[in-house]
Amino acid sequence: MNILQRQIPESRVIDLFAGSGALGLEALSRGALSADFVEKDGRTFRALQKNVEILGAGQAATLHRTDALAFAGGLASRAYDIAFADPPYAGAAAALLASRWLLAPFASILTIEHSPATEMPGNPDTRRYGSTAITIYRCED
C-alpha cells in the first residue's frame, strides 16, 4: 500500500478477491473516493459486509458477490484508477487476472498478491517478501 500512497487520494479503487476487504478499506482510509469489493464466498462476503459497516465505509463502498475473474472480464477500459487483487495462491487466478489486464487494462494500476512461484505474464514490477510476492502493472501513459 505504501508503494501507491501518492496515487490513492481521490482514486476509484476495486478490491478483487476482497476477502475481509482489508485492501479496499485501507485505500478508503487513505483518501480513495470509492471502493468496489468483489468476493464470491458467502461466509467471507458476510464478514466483508460487517467490516464495511463497522468501519462506516458504506457510503463509499459497493459490494459485489460474484466471481472476481468474471467480474474483471466485464469491466471497461480504465474503469478504476487502482485495482487490488489477492487471489488464492493455489491455482492460476493471479496469472489469469494479469493476462486479462494486459489485454484490456480495467485500471490504471493493478497490484496482485501471489505466490513467489507464480510466473506472471508481461514484464511487471514484482517484489518478493518471504512467502508472498506483489506484482504491479501500470498503464504506460
Protein Blocks (a to p, Z undefined) as FASTA:
>chain_A
ZZmmmmmgopacddehklnommmmmmmmnopabdcdddfblklmmmmmmmmmmnopmmmp
ccddddfklmmmmpcehkbfbdcddddfbdjklmmmmmmmmmmccbfbdcddddfklcce
hjdddddehjaccdddddfZZ
